[in-house]
Amino acid sequence: MEAVVDARQWNGKRVFLTGHTGFKGGWLSLWLSRMGAEVHGFALDPLRSPSLCEVAGVAAAQASDVRADLADLPALTTAMTRARPDVLFHLAAQPLVRESYLRPLETFQTNVMGTLHVLEAARGIDSIRAIVVVTTDKVYHNREWEHPYREVDRLGGRDPYSASKAAAELATDAYRASFFSAAGAARVSTARAGNVIGGGDWSDDRLVPGCLEAFEAGETVKLRNPDAVRPWQHVLDPLHGYLLLAERMMEGAGGFVESWNFGPEDGNGARVGEVAAMIAEIWGEGASVLADPGRDEPHEAGLLKLDSSKARSRLGWRPRWGLRKSLEKTVEWHRAFLAGEDMSAVTLRQIEDFTGELS
């Protein structure tokens, strides 16, 4: 039986959310606020302008909005202590593979030590009942095979980003066993999602934002790795999984303090070239794409799939929006932005469309 997020569980709950100024964090913050949660955000300023945080009024929906670095443990501890949250979602990260080649030390500092700082601050706050640490599908030792990766598969990472996220998984597991295993302690899980897409993502070196930017300018998209396969999904699908996971931990149910995959239906991915061509078709106006793989680029995995059968069977979670609908919703959001619409209302409307399908 498919599970549905219970908005009543979130009404009045205090939630501490790192990374609320980012893409996924912004969508999660607005969804939580819509359900009546009291959201306390902790993050750096958005890396780019425009940003979802800026155009959709994410900060305005927060009970508190602290702009600081995860490296600042005293500031993080103070903000978390003041919030006295029931639930903690840790999403703040350096999230880009290619950026990690340019800033490897900062990537490890943010993704590993930042995660440890969050857990260290949290272990001194007795109000917290559930902690969800968000990592990535790239934590697995990628063998470039057809087999979708399961939670029990070996962790690893050839690039600094993937390795830092795999290390964050190991660090979280150590803290969970060492400091969060006693009766009454917060329950801690990690969540691994695929390549998320949706409105409000202006990140560099991501396929969908790059396509939208090019099509808006009337330019042809050049694909450096058109045959790479990724598990694409709309941002609301994994966020739904994170919320269900936190609910189960808040309820005190056993067997949920572990790692979870949240990927597209049956672990299926799609080639970069296929996704770009689909966006061009949805956009219209003669939008076009071109394979341009001849450049000397840093290594990125060519084939990556996720097995989310555990989340389906034990959480009752399943993805709701397929690839085409996810891209249609992304283009719809971006065109609304270009038209000068109220993007807070547009974002909330898409959340309502998604949750309406779940009911």
C-alpha positions in Angstrom: 0.0 0.0 0.0 1.4 3.4 -0.9 2.2 5.7 2.0 1.2 9.4 2.1 2.8 12.2 4.1 0.6 13.0 7.0 0.4 16.8 7.1 -1.2 16.6 10.6 2.1 15.1 11.9 4.0 18.2 10.7 1.6 20.9 11.9 3.3 22.6 14.8 6.5 20.5 14.6 9.8 22.4 14.9 12.1 21.5 12.1 15.8 22.5 11.8 16.8 22.5 8.1 20.4 23.0 6.9 20.7 24.1 3.3 17.3 25.9 3.0 18.8 28.5 0.6 19.6 25.7 -1.9 17.5 24.0 -4.5 16.3 20.9 -2.6 16.3 22.7 0.7 14.1 25.5 -0.6 11.5 23.1 -1.9 11.5 21.1 1.3 11.2 24.3 3.4 8.2 25.5 1.5 6.5 22.1 1.7 7.1 21.9 5.5 5.8 25.5 6.0 2.7 24.7 3.9 1.9 21.8 6.3 2.2 24.1 9.3 5.7 23.2 10.5 7.9 25.8 12.2 11.0 25.7 10.0 14.4 27.0 11.2 16.9 27.4 8.4 20.7 27.4 8.6 22.8 27.9 5.4 25.1 30.2 3.5 23.6 32.8 1.2 22.6 31.4 -2.2 25.5 30.8 -4.5 23.8 32.4 -7.5 21.2 35.0 -8.3 18.4 34.3 -9.2 17.8 31.4 -6.8 14.8 29.5 -5.6 15.3 31.0 -2.1 15.2 34.5 -3.6 12.4 34.3 -6.1 10.0 31.9 -4.2 10.3 33.7 -0.8 11.8 30.7 1.1 13.3 32.8 3.9 10.0 34.7 4.4 8.3 31.3 5.3 10.9 30.4 7.9 10.6 30.8 11.7 14.3 31.7 11.7 16.8 32.2 8.9 20.5 31.9 10.0 23.1 32.6 7.4 26.3 30.9 8.5 28.8 28.2 7.6 28.7 24.6 8.8 32.3 25.0 9.7 31.2 27.4 12.5 30.3 24.9 15.1 29.4 27.4 17.8 27.0 29.3 15.5 25.4 26.0 14.4 25.1 24.8 18.0 23.6 28.1 19.1 21.0 28.2 16.2 20.0 24.6 16.8 19.7 25.1 20.6 17.5 28.1 20.1 15.3 26.2 17.7 14.9 23.1 19.9 13.7 21.1 16.9 11.7 17.9 16.9 13.2 16.9 13.5 16.5 17.7 11.7 17.0 17.6 8.0 20.6 18.0 6.9 20.8 19.0 3.2 23.6 21.7 3.2 26.5 20.5 1.0 28.8 21.3 -1.9 26.7 19.4 -4.4 28.5 19.5 -7.7 30.9 16.8 -9.1 32.9 19.1 -11.4 33.1 21.9 -8.8 34.7 19.3 -6.4 37.7 19.0 -8.8 38.2 22.7 -8.5 37.7 22.9 -4.7 38.5 19.4 -3.3 39.5 20.5 0.2 36.4 22.8 0.6 34.2 19.9 -0.7 35.5 17.5 1.9 35.4 20.2 4.6 31.7 21.0 3.8 30.4 17.5 3.1 32.3 15.5 5.8 33.2 17.9 8.6 30.0 19.9 8.0 28.0 16.7 8.5 29.9 15.9 11.7 29.3 19.4 13.0 25.6 18.9 12.5 25.6 15.6 14.3 27.8 16.9 17.1 25.5 19.9 17.7 22.4 17.6 17.5 23.6 15.1 20.1 23.4 17.8 22.8 19.7 18.6 22.1 17.3 16.3 23.8 14.2 17.6 21.8 15.3 16.0 18.5 13.5 12.8 17.7 14.6 12.2 14.1 17.6 13.1 11.9 17.7 12.6 8.2 21.1 13.2 6.6 20.8 13.6 2.9 23.7 12.3 0.8 23.5 11.2 -2.9 23.3 8.3 -5.3 27.0 8.8 -6.0 28.1 7.4 -2.7 28.4 3.9 -4.3 31.6 2.4 -5.7 30.6 2.8 -9.3 31.4 -0.3 -11.4 29.7 1.1 -14.5 27.3 -1.9 -14.6 23.6 -2.3 -15.3 22.9 -3.5 -11.8 21.0 -0.7 -9.8 22.9 -0.1 -6.6 21.3 -1.2 -3.3 21.9 0.2 0.2 24.1 -2.8 1.1 26.5 -2.2 -1.9 30.0 -1.0 -1.3 30.6 2.8 -0.8 33.3 4.7 -2.7 34.0 7.6 -4.9 36.5 8.4 -7.6 35.9 12.1 -7.6 36.1 14.4 -4.5 32.4 15.0 -4.4 31.4 11.3 -4.5 34.2 10.4 -2.0 33.2 13.1 0.4 29.6 12.0 0.4 30.6 8.3 0.9 32.7 9.5 3.8 29.8 11.4 5.2 27.8 8.2 5.2 30.5 6.4 7.1 30.8 9.3 9.6 27.0 9.3 10.1 27.1 5.6 10.7 29.8 6.0 13.3 27.9 8.7 15.2 24.7 6.8 15.0 26.4 3.7 16.6 28.4 5.7 19.1 26.0 8.5 20.3 22.5 7.8 19.0 21.9 4.2 19.9 20.7 4.6 23.5 17.0 4.5 24.4 15.5 7.9 24.0 18.2 9.1 21.6 17.3 10.7 18.3 17.0 8.2 15.4 19.4 8.8 12.6 19.1 7.8 8.9 20.7 8.7 5.6 18.9 9.2 2.3 20.4 8.8 -1.1 18.5 10.2 -4.1 19.1 10.4 -7.8 19.6 13.4 -10.1 16.9 15.8 -9.0 15.2 18.2 -11.4 12.6 20.9 -10.9 11.9 24.6 -11.1 14.3 27.0 -9.4 17.6 25.2 -10.0 20.1 27.6 -11.6 23.2 25.5 -10.6 26.2 25.5 -12.9 27.2 22.2 -14.6 23.7 20.6 -14.4 21.9 19.4 -17.5 18.4 20.8 -17.1 19.4 24.3 -15.9 21.9 24.5 -18.7 19.3 23.5 -21.3 16.8 26.0 -20.0 19.4 28.8 -20.0 20.4 27.9 -23.6 16.9 27.6 -24.9 15.9 30.9 -23.3 18.8 32.6 -25.2 18.0 30.8 -28.4 21.2 28.8 -28.3 21.9 25.1 -29.1 22.8 22.9 -26.1 26.1 21.1 -26.4 26.3 17.8 -24.5 29.7 16.8 -23.2 28.5 13.3 -22.2 25.3 12.4 -24.1 25.4 8.7 -23.4 25.8 8.9 -19.7 22.8 7.3 -17.8 21.4 8.9 -14.6 18.4 8.2 -12.4 16.4 11.4 -13.0 13.5 12.4 -10.8 11.5 15.5 -9.8 12.7 17.0 -6.6 9.4 16.4 -4.9 9.7 12.7 -5.2 12.8 12.2 -3.0 11.6 14.9 -0.6 8.4 12.9 -0.1 10.6 10.0 0.8 12.6 12.0 3.3 9.4 13.2 5.0 8.0 9.6 5.2 11.3 8.4 6.7 11.2 11.2 9.3 7.6 10.4 10.2 8.4 6.7 10.8 11.3 7.7 13.0 9.3 10.2 15.0 6.6 7.5 15.6 9.3 5.4 17.2 9.0 2.5 14.7 11.9 0.2 14.7 14.1 -0.7 11.7 14.3 2.7 10.0 17.7 3.9 11.4 19.7 3.0 8.3 20.4 4.1 4.7 17.6 4.5 2.1 17.6 4.9 -1.7 14.9 7.1 -3.3 15.2 6.7 -7.1 13.0 6.6 -10.2 10.6 3.8 -11.0 12.3 0.3 -11.1 15.8 2.0 -10.9 15.5 3.0 -14.5 17.7 5.9 -15.7 17.8 7.8 -19.0 20.6 9.0 -21.2 21.6 12.6 -21.0 21.0 13.0 -24.7 17.4 11.6 -24.3 16.7 14.0 -21.5 18.0 17.0 -23.3 16.0 16.1 -26.4 12.8 15.7 -24.3 13.4 19.1 -22.7 13.9 20.7 -26.2 10.6 19.1 -27.4 8.7 20.4 -24.4 10.2 23.8 -24.7 9.5 24.1 -28.4 10.5 27.2 -30.4 13.0 25.3 -32.4 15.1 24.3 -29.3 17.9 22.0 -30.3 20.7 19.9 -28.8 24.1 18.7 -30.2 26.5 16.0 -29.0 29.9 17.6 -28.3 31.9 15.0 -26.4 35.4 15.8 -27.8 36.6 18.0 -24.9 39.1 16.8 -22.2 36.9 16.7 -19.1 37.3 15.4 -15.6 36.0 11.9 -14.9 32.2 11.5 -14.3 30.4 8.1 -14.0 28.9 6.9 -17.3 26.2 4.6 -15.8 24.4 4.9 -12.5 21.1 3.4 -11.4 19.4 3.1 -8.0 17.4 0.2 -6.5 14.7 1.7 -4.3 12.8 -1.5 -3.6 13.5 -1.2 0.2 11.8 2.2 0.4 8.9 0.8 -1.7 8.4 -2.3 0.5 9.1 -0.9 4.0 8.2 2.8 3.8 5.4 2.4 1.2 7.1 5.1 -0.9 7.1 5.2 -4.7 7.9 7.9 -7.2 4.9 9.8 -8.5 6.1 11.8 -11.5 7.8 10.1 -14.3 10.6 11.7 -16.4 8.4 13.5 -18.9 6.0 14.9 -16.3 9.0 16.0 -14.2 10.4 17.9 -17.2 7.1 19.4 -18.1 6.7 20.7 -14.5 10.2 22.1 -14.6 9.6 23.9 -17.9 6.2 25.1 -16.6 7.9 26.6 -13.5 10.6 28.3 -15.6 8.2 29.8 -18.0 6.2 31.2 -15.1 9.3 32.8 -13.8 10.1 34.4 -17.2 6.5 35.7 -17.3 7.0 37.5 -13.9 4.5 35.4 -12.0 4.5 35.0 -8.2 6.9 32.2 -7.8 6.0 31.4 -4.2 2.5 30.8 -5.4 3.7 28.8 -8.4 6.0 26.6 -6.3 3.2 26.0 -3.7 0.8 25.1 -6.5 3.1 22.5 -7.8 3.5 21.1 -4.3 -0.3 21.0 -4.1 -0.5 19.2 -7.5 2.0 16.6 -6.2 0.3 16.1 -2.9 -3.1 16.0 -4.5 -2.0 13.0 -6.5 -0.8 11.3 -3.3 -4.1 11.6 -1.6 
